[in-house]
């Protein structure tokens, strides 16, 4: 396997991702996909030095171009996006099949226009649609800052956004 863990986290790469989740899912490196971060040399450098692991920070287009190499790699990678919309682009619109069927939704900060689902887990209607599309593409969508503090599956929250 080349992708061992899939996560949406508005901080993308930080200690909790690299230490706590790596205990559950083997990880040789991280792939963070975010257009703004990949195009900002300072941010890109900060993310690459944050984990102590082999780290790539790519745009959505770079990921699309390199995703087959990721699947063929002998190394295990965490695939991380900053928001559910970018993850939907990868898993649904680009049709990337990582061999992992669970997407973990981590921190999504409270912002104007969001619905609060749990501690530091708030999403917009547009993000809810992305999660619905990810679920409909065959993925389990779980909300968990860390495994021990999971607040539930998307099926528990989707009604708040008008999905039946």
Buried (B, 14 or more C-beta within 10 A) or exposed (E): BBBBBBBBBBBBBBEBBBEEBBEEBEBBBBBBBBBEBBEBEEBBEEBBEBBEBEBBBBBBEBBBEEBEEBBEBEBBBBBBBBBBBBBBBBBBBBEBEBEBEEBBBBBBEEEEEBBEBBEBBBBBEEBBBBBBBBBEBEBBBBBBBEEEEBBEBBEEBBEEBEBE
